[in-house]
């Protein structure tokens, strides 16, 4: 399967590394935003074609699918363009930064009949899959889902320390991971939502600190703390406090509440959530089915984010 990659940033590297471990899939073109970075990326990963024009990448011979790792504000419009061009589409989280564009993307997928999937990677991390298995078998029930997502972004740079041409968003990007995972793991849509935010950055114009709370009809609650101001250990920690134990997930790793590792062998064919996610995308294309984390499935997450934004306003 021939694939186009859009974007040459930090997350694009993770997708290329994942695809290298997936059989019969080749990235044949990369469309980037910076000429030097895009050319260097193509050379580093032996991608035969590069361009600064997404449409040119779409026109490469035999291309069937695209992975969009571009700035958040471009996700919905580029995904719709890709579907209209007849390409199966995997778009990085979030699929849009507002509800109207999210609904437009879902409508475009339904019109096209193609596979369109969002990178809700937490659904695929072995750590969260293990928890989901315990919930499914009835041996664990979430009481309180406590999440910390901390970064240091007082300057507008990406995870590689490179300057960004766009600004990130705590609610529509980073909260999106937790909102989707809470709904996915509980199987319920929150009936109680609230959010509060700290001051805007004087130059970037974005909120640097935010707290989100969710409550599910079945009783589970979620508390999410996010910051772009944090100095120290960075990243996200997901603490599942349940009726029969406590577990802490950090990306693909899982420990119990005391810090002892949980054996995740046998949970999935890989220990890399991004590889598992991308493999699901390609499998869904080949099997002609809806993937886990399709844009349609993810729409309820965007609806919850919209409700949270209304509480901020």
HUPE-V902825 format. One record per residue. N is the residue number from 1. RES is the residue in one small letter. PHI is phi in radians with two decimals (* if undefined). PSI is psi in whole degrees, 0 to 359 (NA if undefined). Layout:
N|RES|PHI|PSI + N|RES|PHI|PSI
This chain:
1|x|*|130 + 2|x|-1.69|131 + 3|x|-2.24|144 + 4|x|-1.75|138 + 5|x|-1.92|128 + 6|x|-1.92|123 + 7|x|1.89|143 + 8|x|-2.21|26 + 9|x|-1.59|199 + 10|x|-1.11|316 + 11|x|-1.26|333 + 12|x|-1.07|323 + 13|x|-1.08|320 + 14|x|-1.16|324 + 15|x|-1.18|318 + 16|x|-1.08|317 + 17|x|-1.07|321 + 18|x|-1.18|316 + 19|x|-1.11|328 + 20|x|-1.07|340 + 21|x|-1.77|5 + 22|x|-1.90|127 + 23|x|-1.17|144 + 24|x|1.07|34 + 25|x|-2.30|131 + 26|x|-2.28|133 + 27|x|-1.45|115 + 28|x|-1.83|350 + 29|x|-2.73|145 + 30|x|-2.18|133 + 31|x|-1.94|118 + 32|x|-2.06|182 + 33|x|-1.86|342 + 34|x|-2.16|129 + 35|x|-1.06|311 + 36|x|-1.13|312 + 37|x|-1.09|321 + 38|x|-1.18|316 + 39|x|-1.10|318 + 40|x|-1.14|320 + 41|x|-1.07|313 + 42|x|-1.06|318 + 43|x|-1.17|318 + 44|x|-1.09|322 + 45|x|-1.86|14 + 46|x|0.98|42 + 47|x|-1.54|122 + 48|x|-1.22|341 + 49|x|-2.40|139 + 50|x|-2.40|156 + 51|x|-2.80|163 + 52|x|-1.77|3 + 53|x|-2.02|115 + 54|x|-1.06|321 + 55|x|-1.06|324 + 56|x|-1.13|320 + 57|x|-1.11|319 + 58|x|-1.05|332 + 59|x|-1.51|1 + 60|x|-1.14|144 + 61|x|-1.01|130 + 62|x|1.38|6 + 63|x|-1.17|131 + 64|x|-2.00|337 + 65|x|-2.59|162 + 66|x|-2.37|145 + 67|x|-2.01|121 + 68|x|-1.74|114 + 69|x|-2.13|38 + 70|x|-1.58|176 + 71|x|-0.95|145 + 72|x|-0.86|316 + 73|x|-1.11|345 + 74|x|-1.72|349 + 75|x|-0.97|306 + 76|x|-1.12|311 + 77|x|-1.12|320 + 78|x|-1.22|322 + 79|x|-1.13|319 + 80|x|-1.12|317 + 81|x|-1.06|318 + 82|x|-1.12|316 + 83|x|-1.12|319 + 84|x|-1.16|336 + 85|x|-1.50|1 + 86|x|1.51|21 + 87|x|-1.89|133 + 88|x|-1.08|143 + 89|x|-2.32|127 + 90|x|-1.97|118 + 91|x|-2.00|135 + 92|x|-1.10|154 + 93|x|-1.17|138 + 94|x|-1.52|161 + 95|x|-1.25|344 + 96|x|-2.85|171 + 97|x|-1.94|23 + 98|x|-2.85|163 + 99|x|-1.27|322 + 100|x|-1.05|315 + 101|x|-1.18|327 + 102|x|-1.10|316 + 103|x|-1.15|323 + 104|x|-1.12|322 + 105|x|-1.18|318 + 106|x|-1.07|319 + 107|x|-1.10|320 + 108|x|-1.14|322 + 109|x|-1.14|315 + 110|x|-1.08|322 + 111|x|-1.17|322 + 112|x|-1.41|328 + 113|x|1.29|8 + 114|x|-1.56|169 + 115|x|-1.37|126 + 116|x|-2.34|122 + 117|x|-2.36|148 + 118|x|-1.86|145 + 119|x|-1.39|66 + 120|x|-1.47|76 + 121|x|-1.08|330 + 122|x|-1.04|332 + 123|x|-1.09|336 + 124|x|-1.85|342 + 125|x|-0.97|133 + 126|x|-0.95|326 + 127|x|-1.03|311 + 128|x|-1.31|329 + 129|x|-1.10|321 + 130|x|-1.07|315 + 131|x|-1.07|316 + 132|x|-1.07|323 + 133|x|-1.10|320 + 134|x|-1.15|321 + 135|x|-1.14|317 + 136|x|-1.11|323 + 137|x|-1.47|357 + 138|x|1.43|17 + 139|x|-1.76|0 + 140|x|-2.67|138 + 141|x|-2.35|131 + 142|x|-1.25|128 + 143|x|-1.79|314 + 144|x|-2.51|123 + 145|x|-1.84|110 + 146|x|-1.98|121 + 147|x|-2.20|135 + 148|x|-2.04|130 + 149|x|-2.31|100 + 150|x|-2.09|134 + 151|x|-2.44|170 + 152|x|-2.19|99 + 153|x|-2.36|51 + 154|x|-1.28|345 + 155|x|-2.01|151 + 156|x|-1.44|78 + 157|x|-2.23|156 + 158|x|-1.54|188 + 159|x|-1.16|343 + 160|x|-1.63|2 + 161|x|1.41|14 + 162|x|-1.64|146 + 163|x|-1.06|141 + 164|x|-1.76|151 + 165|x|-1.69|2 + 166|x|-2.49|163 + 167|x|-1.85|144 + 168|x|-1.42|172 + 169|x|-2.49|123 + 170|x|-1.13|318 + 171|x|-1.30|302 + 172|x|-1.35|346 + 173|x|-1.91|293 + 174|x|-1.29|322 + 175|x|-1.19|334 + 176|x|-1.01|321 + 177|x|-0.99|309 + 178|x|-1.27|319 + 179|x|-1.04|313 + 180|x|-1.10|316 + 181|x|-1.16|320 + 182|x|-1.08|315 + 183|x|-1.17|321 + 184|x|-1.16|315 + 185|x|-1.32|325 + 186|x|-1.49|337 + 187|x|1.25|20 + 188|x|-2.34|152 + 189|x|-1.59|135 + 190|x|-1.04|138 + 191|x|-1.79|358 + 192|x|-2.39|125 + 193|x|-2.42|145 + 194|x|-2.71|157 + 195|x|-2.66|151 + 196|x|-2.42|152 + 197|x|-2.35|155 + 198|x|-1.54|192 + 199|x|-1.13|154 + 200|x|-1.33|148 + 201|x|-1.17|133 + 202|x|-1.12|336 + 203|x|-1.88|318 + 204|x|-1.34|334 + 205|x|1.30|17 + 206|x|-2.02|156 + 207|x|-1.21|133 + 208|x|-1.72|342 + 209|x|-2.48|141 + 210|x|-2.71|148 + 211|x|-2.19|138 + 212|x|-2.23|139 + 213|x|-2.23|139 + 214|x|-2.31|148 + 215|x|-2.34|130 + 216|x|-1.66|152 + 217|x|-0.97|328 + 218|x|-1.34|354 + 219|x|2.00|340 + 220|x|-1.15|143 + 221|x|-2.16|159 + 222|x|-2.31|132 + 223|x|-2.14|122 + 224|x|-2.14|125 + 225|x|-2.00|131 + 226|x|-2.31|145 + 227|x|-2.66|141 + 228|x|-1.73|3 + 229|x|-1.77|358 + 230|x|-1.30|128 + 231|x|-1.83|127 + 232|x|2.29|209 + 233|x|-1.09|128 + 234|x|-1.93|158 + 235|x|2.16|199 + 236|x|-2.21|139 + 237|x|-2.20|133 + 238|x|-2.06|109 + 239|x|-1.77|115 + 240|x|-1.63|109 + 241|x|-1.74|116 + 242|x|-2.17|186 + 243|x|-1.37|342 + 244|x|-2.19|10 + 245|x|2.90|174 + 246|x|-2.22|136 + 247|x|-2.37|144 + 248|x|-2.13|118 + 249|x|-1.82|134 + 250|x|-2.29|98 + 251|x|1.00|244 + 252|x|-1.58|0 + 253|x|-1.83|153 + 254|x|-2.51|135 + 255|x|-2.23|167 + 256|x|-1.45|183 + 257|x|-1.13|341 + 258|x|-1.63|359 + 259|x|1.65|4 + 260|x|-1.41|133 + 261|x|-1.11|145 + 262|x|-1.71|134 + 263|x|-1.28|115 + 264|x|-1.81|8 + 265|x|-1.09|136 + 266|x|1.55|353 + 267|x|-1.21|319 + 268|x|-2.66|162 + 269|x|-1.24|353 + 270|x|-2.49|158 + 271|x|-1.75|13 + 272|x|-1.98|113 + 273|x|-1.08|324 + 274|x|-1.20|320 + 275|x|-1.07|316 + 276|x|-1.11|319 + 277|x|-1.11|311 + 278|x|-1.14|323 + 279|x|-1.09|324 + 280|x|-1.11|320 + 281|x|-1.05|309 + 282|x|-1.19|324 + 283|x|-1.12|319 + 284|x|-1.10|322 + 285|x|-1.09|310 + 286|x|-1.16|328 + 287|x|-1.64|356 + 288|x|1.10|44 + 289|x|-2.30|168 + 290|x|-1.32|132 + 291|x|-1.44|159 + 292|x|-1.09|134 + 293|x|1.30|33 + 294|x|-1.12|162 + 295|x|-1.07|327 + 296|x|-1.14|314 + 297|x|-1.11|326 + 298|x|-1.42|352 + 299|x|-1.08|323 + 300|x|-1.11|329 + 301|x|-1.12|317 + 302|x|-1.17|326 + 303|x|-1.14|321 + 304|x|-1.18|319 + 305|x|-1.07|322 + 306|x|-1.11|319 + 307|x|-1.10|320 + 308|x|-1.13|319 + 309|x|-1.09|323 + 310|x|-1.12|325 + 311|x|-1.21|329 + 312|x|-1.19|324 + 313|x|-1.41|NA
